[in-house]
């Protein structure tokens, strides 16, 4: 009887903790074009115009979008987008793939205030807070810059910046500001390359080039992101 009571308590803790943090992410395509995707290294090969992920935990997700593209001879499953996306605690987030293959956050609301998705529901807990997908909050980013500026060496500044970016994501403008806190060109280049997968507005990534003093660094970053 005592064992049953303990098991009951454990079950309730697990159940309510899941309710407390579970969020839903819906990713759909522009004009209902079909695609497949990969999230945090897990590939979902089913071709569909919409995917819905339930019971997601807070944290940053890496995402890749694939589409079948005709190359003149056959249909090739081609990577068209690679980036990262964030989801708040206990929230519904809708993202859309636009005509250029970019993923945009178009809606964020508390979970339960929206209608269920009609797309492919994937009942799986994943691991992804929120500025509608555009980097850290003002307060968090200001605190990060203050901590980085206190460090004496670029090596320490890089470690702190990488840790924050990996767990929170970052916008292009925020990345530029962090790069300007580094003393050496090589350190700026290392940070830009590391941060690229976590940049949430890749269409604005060009702004980070303003942090470099040498065209060779710009060229190196260009070739890196085109191989990513």
N, C-alpha and C positions, 0 to 999 in steps of 0.2 A: 504493500500500500504506500509506504514511504517512497519507494522507487518511482511509483506511478506519479506521485505528487511532484517529485523532483523533475521528472520528464515533462510533466505538464507545464511547470514554470519555465523550463528551458525552451519548450516549444513556443510559449507566449512571448518570451523575450526575442526569439528569432523572428517570429511573425511580425511583432510590432516594430522591431528595428527595421525590417524590410519595408514596412509601410512608411516609416519616418523618412527614409532616404530614397525610396524608389522613385525614379522619374521615367518619363517616356520621351524618346527621341524618334521623330518621324522624318525621314529623308525621302523626298519625292523629286521627280524630274520635270523639267520644263516641257510643256506640250506632251506629257505622258510618254516620252521616249523611254526605252527600256535599258536597264543597266544592271551590273552586279557590283559588289563592293567588298572591301576589306576593312575591318575595324580592329585595331590593336593586334594586328598580325593574323587575325582569323578571317579567312576568306569565305564569303557567302556567294556561292556560284550560281544560285537561282537568279534567272533574269527576270526583272520586274520593273515597274514604273514607280514603285514606292515600297520602302521598308520601314517597319516600326519596331523599335527595341524597347522592351518594358523592363522594369525593375533595375534601372541603371543606378550605380552609385556615383557620388561626386568624384570628379577628377577629369583629367584631360584624356581625350581619345585621339589616337592617330587614325586617319581615315584615307582610304584610296578608292577612287571610282573608276570602274572599267566599263567600256562600251565596245561592241563589235563594230569595227570600221572596215569598209571595203577598200582594199589596197590595189585594186585593179585585177586581182587574180582570185582572191578569196576573202572571207570575213575573218578579221584578226581581232582577238580580244585585246584591246588597247587601253593602257592606263591614260586617263584623261585628266585626273586631278589627284593631288597628294597634299595633304595638309593636316590640320588638327581642329577639333571642335570641343566646346565645353558645354556642360549641362548643369544647371543649378540643382540643389537638393529639392526633392519633391515637386518637380515642375514638369510641364509639358513644353517641349521645344520642337518647333518645326523648321526644318532646313530644306532649301530647294537648290537643285542643280540648274544653273542658268544656261542660256544658249552657248555660252563660252566655256562650259564645263566647270565653272567655279561653283563652290558650295557656299550659300549665303543663309544666315539665320534670318528668317522672316517673321517669326512669332515666338514669344516666350510668355507663359502664363502659369499660375499655380495649378498643379495637377487636380483634375476633377472639374475644372471650369470649361473644359472643351469636350466636343463630341468624339467618340472613339474613331480611330483611323480605319479606313476600309482597305488598307494595304496589307502587305504580308507581315503578320505579327510574328516576331521572334521572341519567345519567352526565355530570355537569357540575361542574367545579371552581368553587366559590363563595368569596367572601372573608368567616369569623366569628370563653375560657379559663375557669377554671370555678369557679363557686360554685353549681353546679346552677341557674344562671339567675338568681341573686339578688344581683347587684352585685359590687363589687370585694372581693378578699380583705382581711382585717383589716390585714395589713401594708402592702399597697399603698395602701389608703384612708388609713391613718394617716400614711403618707409624703406623700400628696397634701395632706392637711389642713395638715401642717407647712409644706409649700412655699407653699401659698396664704396661710397666716397670716403668712409672712415678707414678703409683698408690701405696698407702701405704699399702692397705689391699687386701687379696685374694678375698674378697666379691666384691670389686669394679673391680678387674681384671677379675673375672668371668663374671660379667654383661657386660663389654665391649666386651669380647671375644665371648660371646653368641650372642650378637647383630650383630657383624660382621659376624660370621659364618652363622647365620640364613639367612642373606641377600646376602651373597656372595659365600657360599660353601667353602670348604677347602680341601686340600690334606692331606694325612696321615703324610707326613714329616712336613708340616706346623703345623698340630695339635700337633705333638711331640714338636716342638719349643715353642708353646704357653704353653703347659703343663709344660715345664721346667722353665717358668717364674713364676710359682705358688710356694708358700712356703710349702704348706701342701699336704700330700698324699691324703687326703680326697677331697681336691679341684681339684687335678689332675684327680681323678676318676670321680668326678661330671662332669668335662669338657669333658672327653672322652665319657661318656655315652650320654651327651647332643649332642655332635658333630657327633656321629656315623651316624645318618640318613643323614647328610649333607656332609659326606666324599665322594669325587668323584672318589677315586681309592681304593675301599674297599679291593681289592686284596693285597694292601700294608699296610693294617691297623695294621698288627702285629708290625710295627715299634714303635707304641705308647707305647708298653709294656716296652720299654727301659727307659721310663720316671718314672717308678715306682721303689720304693725301696723294696717293700714287695710283696711276691708271692700271698698273700691274695687279694691284689688289682687286680692283673692279673686275678686271678680266678673269682673275682666278675665281672670284665668287660667281661670275657669270657661267663659266664652264662647269663649276661644281653643281649649281642648281639645275643646269640642263642635263646633267647626268643623274640627278636624284630620282 
